[in-house]
Amino acid sequence: MSDLRIDRVVTTGVFELDGGTWDVDNNVWLIGDDNEVVIVDAAHNDKPIAKAVGNRNVVAVVCTHGHNDHVTFAPQLGKEFHAPILLHPGDQELWEMTHPGQAFWQTADTERIAIAGTTLEIIHTPGHSPGSICLHLPEAKALFSGDTLFSGGPGATGRSFSDFPTIIDSIRDRLFALPEDTRVYTGHGDSTTIGAEAPHLAEWIERGY
């Protein structure tokens, strides 16, 4: 794991759901070394992602959930790099909204992905969507949280397929069980740590979002 690195590519585009559209910046995370890499959330624009991959072997294109702004170019990059697309089956319906008829590999809670001499562990964290997952990299003290946990609170739950009590359960029971010094690499915005967010859980529950 000595050569492991985490690269961020920020892409810009539109999130669409329930008839609404929102301009958003997305964090695309590349986890690997000089030889191989996992792409987390192929959002909006494939060109900067492919450039960041370079000549490395892509082990997988992982989707933290099925919202269009996180899966935009997953099929294209999967085809280009001959890599499987991983998505939790709970988000099949959301996936079909963007990529009808396109296949993906179903992933599941506790599944592991070998990368660069270490292992990514999948944590199923429903709430923002039924199939939301996070990726835990214990040796690097890193968590890739998608839209489940942000700096300042949980992901949004005011739209279809989402549920606030469920995301609170996921964060409290699964994510806040991780070490406090775990760095959280989010789907949008700045990174944070488990220790920085955990003390605020009661505030989030009281405010209801």
C-alpha positions in Angstrom: 0.0 0.0 0.0 3.0 2.3 0.1 2.3 3.7 -3.4 -1.4 4.1 -2.8 -2.8 7.5 -3.7 -6.3 9.1 -3.8 -6.9 11.5 -6.6 -9.9 13.9 -7.0 -11.4 15.0 -10.2 -14.2 17.6 -10.0 -16.8 17.6 -12.7 -19.8 19.9 -13.3 -23.2 19.1 -14.6 -26.9 18.8 -13.8 -28.7 16.6 -11.2 -32.2 15.7 -12.3 -34.9 14.1 -10.2 -38.7 14.5 -9.6 -38.9 17.0 -12.5 -36.3 19.3 -11.0 -32.8 20.2 -12.1 -29.9 21.5 -10.1 -26.4 22.5 -11.2 -23.9 20.6 -9.2 -20.1 20.0 -8.8 -19.2 16.3 -8.2 -16.2 14.7 -6.7 -14.9 11.8 -8.7 -12.4 9.7 -6.6 -9.7 7.6 -8.1 -8.1 5.1 -5.7 -5.0 3.2 -6.7 -1.4 3.3 -7.5 0.7 3.8 -10.7 -0.6 0.5 -12.1 -4.3 0.1 -11.3 -7.2 2.2 -10.1 -10.8 2.1 -9.0 -13.1 4.9 -10.2 -15.7 6.1 -7.7 -18.7 7.9 -9.3 -18.2 8.6 -13.0 -19.9 12.0 -13.0 -20.8 14.4 -15.8 -17.7 14.4 -18.0 -15.6 11.3 -19.0 -12.7 13.2 -20.5 -11.0 14.5 -17.2 -11.7 11.2 -15.6 -10.0 9.2 -18.4 -7.1 11.7 -18.3 -6.6 11.1 -14.6 -6.7 7.3 -15.1 -4.0 7.5 -17.8 -2.6 4.1 -18.7 -3.6 2.4 -15.5 -5.8 -0.7 -15.4 -9.2 0.1 -14.2 -10.3 -2.6 -11.7 -13.9 -1.3 -11.4 -16.2 1.7 -11.9 -18.0 1.9 -8.6 -21.3 3.9 -8.3 -22.0 5.0 -4.7 -25.7 5.3 -5.8 -27.9 5.6 -8.8 -28.6 9.3 -9.2 -27.8 10.5 -12.6 -25.0 12.9 -11.5 -23.1 10.0 -10.1 -23.5 7.5 -12.9 -23.4 9.7 -16.0 -20.5 8.1 -17.8 -20.2 4.8 -15.9 -21.2 2.6 -18.9 -18.9 4.5 -21.3 -15.9 4.3 -19.0 -16.6 0.7 -18.2 -16.5 -0.1 -21.9 -13.5 2.1 -22.6 -11.4 0.5 -19.8 -12.9 -3.0 -20.0 -14.0 -2.7 -16.3 -17.1 -3.8 -14.5 -19.6 -1.3 -13.2 -20.6 -1.9 -9.6 -23.9 -0.7 -8.2 -26.1 -1.9 -5.4 -29.3 -3.5 -6.8 -31.4 -1.3 -4.5 -30.8 1.5 -7.0 -31.8 -0.4 -10.1 -34.8 1.9 -10.7 -32.7 5.1 -10.4 -30.1 3.6 -12.7 -32.7 2.8 -15.4 -33.7 6.5 -15.4 -30.3 7.4 -16.8 -29.2 4.2 -18.5 -32.2 2.1 -19.5 -31.3 -1.4 -20.5 -27.6 -1.0 -19.5 -26.2 -3.8 -17.4 -24.2 -3.5 -14.2 -22.6 -5.9 -11.7 -24.6 -6.0 -8.4 -22.6 -5.3 -5.4 -23.5 -6.0 -1.8 -22.7 -5.1 1.8 -19.3 -6.3 3.1 -18.1 -7.1 -0.4 -14.4 -6.3 -0.9 -12.5 -4.9 -3.9 -8.7 -5.6 -4.0 -6.8 -2.5 -5.2 -3.1 -1.6 -5.0 -2.2 -4.1 -2.3 -5.1 -3.2 -0.1 -8.9 -3.7 0.1 -11.9 -1.5 -0.3 -14.8 -2.6 1.8 -18.4 -1.9 0.7 -20.8 -0.6 3.4 -24.5 -0.5 2.4 -25.9 2.8 3.8 -29.4 3.3 2.5 -31.3 6.5 3.1 -30.2 9.0 0.4 -31.3 6.2 -1.9 -32.2 2.6 -1.3 -28.9 1.3 -2.7 -26.5 3.9 -1.5 -23.1 2.5 -0.5 -19.9 3.9 1.1 -16.4 2.5 0.5 -14.1 2.0 3.5 -10.3 1.8 3.0 -9.2 0.9 6.6 -5.4 0.9 6.0 -5.6 4.5 4.7 -8.2 5.5 7.3 -10.4 6.7 4.5 -14.1 6.5 3.7 -15.7 7.5 0.4 -19.2 8.5 1.4 -21.0 9.4 -1.8 -24.0 11.4 -0.8 -24.6 9.6 2.6 -22.4 11.9 4.7 -21.1 15.4 4.1 -19.2 18.0 6.1 -22.1 19.4 8.1 -24.7 16.6 7.9 -26.4 13.7 6.1 -27.2 13.6 2.4 -30.5 15.1 1.2 -33.6 13.0 1.8 -36.4 15.3 0.5 -36.9 13.6 -2.8 -38.1 10.3 -4.2 -36.4 7.0 -3.1 -35.0 8.7 0.1 -35.8 8.5 3.8 -34.4 10.6 6.6 -34.7 8.1 9.5 -33.0 5.5 7.3 -30.0 7.6 6.5 -29.7 8.5 10.2 -29.6 4.8 11.1 -27.0 4.2 8.4 -24.7 7.0 9.6 -25.1 6.3 13.3 -24.8 2.5 13.1 -22.4 2.0 10.2 -20.3 5.1 9.7 -20.0 6.5 13.2 -18.8 3.0 14.3 -15.6 3.7 12.3 -12.5 5.3 14.0 -12.8 9.0 14.6 -9.7 9.8 12.6 -11.2 8.3 9.4 -11.2 10.9 6.7 -14.4 11.2 4.8 -14.1 11.9 1.1 -17.6 13.1 0.1 -19.5 13.1 -3.2 -19.7 16.9 -3.2 -17.8 19.6 -1.4 -15.1 19.4 1.2 -13.8 16.4 3.0 -14.3 15.9 6.7 -13.6 13.3 9.4 -15.8 10.9 11.4 -14.7 12.6 14.6 -15.7 16.1 13.3 -19.2 14.9 12.3 -20.2 12.4 15.0 -20.9 14.9 17.8 -23.6 16.6 15.7 -25.9 13.7 15.2 -28.4 14.8 17.7 -28.6 18.3 16.1 -29.3 16.7 12.7 -32.1 14.6 14.1 -33.6 17.6 15.8 -33.6 19.7 12.7 -34.8 16.8 10.6 -32.3 17.0 7.7 
